[in-house]
């Protein structure tokens, strides 16, 4: 812990933290992380390309999926550089401005992803509850407005964070808990009063992750109510099957965050390496798993991918 005796505002240096006790093995740790990074970027880029180029995928569910892939790419671009910087080059130092910028983009893309997951839950609700009005409710114009609203909300909720951090005093050198910058981490390192920052952070989380998760649960409760009202067991199963992919990525997104939250409150100091691993996984897992889940579960995505390969093979011939 560094002293607050020589504290400054906006000119501090932050030290990234890898895996405690495994500093000598950071090069080897970086290999699986690098692999996950490359697969995540490749997988989400392919999903985005397929949806943009295949007219058969210009449906609400897949347009929302393209938004999810774009937010995953944004999250990758926000978190991976400092991970690589630390594990490959051993560089730990990060200026205040870079740290605040990374914090803004990490939280913004996380909130965008959460908002898109809520939009996808609404899409499944409308498809099951009002199948005859599905095309008239979820028009391209409506989806564009939803996407814009999600983006504006993410920016507005995160904009006060970096601005308010500038008024705080930090030690000349501060050690972060992770290999990237988060709002709660920076607020915890400050030497001055952080009540306003903590309140703004809490409001931001409540109006993003908290609100979205509650509405997703409500959507699935209404979906289940509708499905149970269907007379045919086969039709019930078919309706529920359309929600499996979305339900999987919701769990992949929220469960690591819940696990990390519990770990931080219970055993963070007893198992610091585990806490760091969980902190990294909760950003690494969703971007790599989302394309895999949809490629496995979605027949249309698989067909579009196969069609692209066939076209490439014909072109080569």
Secondary structure, 3 states (H helix, E strand, C coil): CCCCCCEECCCCEEECCCCCCCHHHHHHHHHHHHHHHHHHHHHHHHHHHHHHHCHHHCCHHHHHHHHHHHHHHHHHHHHHHHHHHHHHHCCCEEEHHHHHHHHHHHHHHHHHHHHHHHHHHHHHHHHHHCHHHHHHHCCHHHHHHHHHHHHHHHHHHHHHHHHHHCCCCEECEEECCCCCCCHHHHHHHCCCCCHHHHHHHHHHHHHHHHHHHHHHHHHHHHHHHHHHCCCCHHHHHHHHHCCHHHHHHHHHHHHHHHHHHHHHHHCCCCCHHHHHHHHHHHHHHHHHHHHHHHHHHCHHHHHHHHHHHHHHHHHHC
